[in-house]
Amino acid sequence: MSRLRIDATDIARIAVFAAIVAALGLPGAFSVLGAVPITAQTLGVMLAGAILGPWRGMLSMLVLLALVAIGLPLLSGGRGGIGVFVGPSAGYLLGWIVGVFVIGLIVHAGGNRLRWWRTALGVFAGGIGVIYAFGIPVQSLVTRLPLGETALQSLVFVPGDLVKVVLATVITMTLARAYPRAFRNAAGAGSTRPGEPARIG
């Protein structure tokens, strides 16, 4: 079984994606059609999994959330501190960790050969399905609203998240063509050819 090998380049890429997700939270929430507030941070989560792969993508989320836990205001709206991990959004934050891993697994299931359909499927499954699966039950528990009511309320965020799925897919596939080295080692924990770039099949 291969082991995860992290070198200086990987560390830099993990840090960059943690910073990207943090930066996407700086504008705070914005409205879709003037009504539904959404944040851009899950776009960064989707890109981290699609570009870094499962393990390195997951590490980037762990780095970000560790910084949040010690008090840095890196979440949307300038939120930070240990309190966010016991609030209504705690499940969504846990979902980032699992979701980014699932995204990486699906997107890179074909090794270094990327495909549009698999990228879109992975980003959708991990970036929406997994995150909601963790976020909605925890939100229901914390707010003491029925699970069904909480899930129904969460549907208003789906259109915005679908837009992010499209953006993440387009960005990932465009980057694979323009700069395939960005996907270095993304296809597995370790590789016999670690420098092999991504290809579009």
Disulfide bonds with the S-S distance in Angstrom:
none
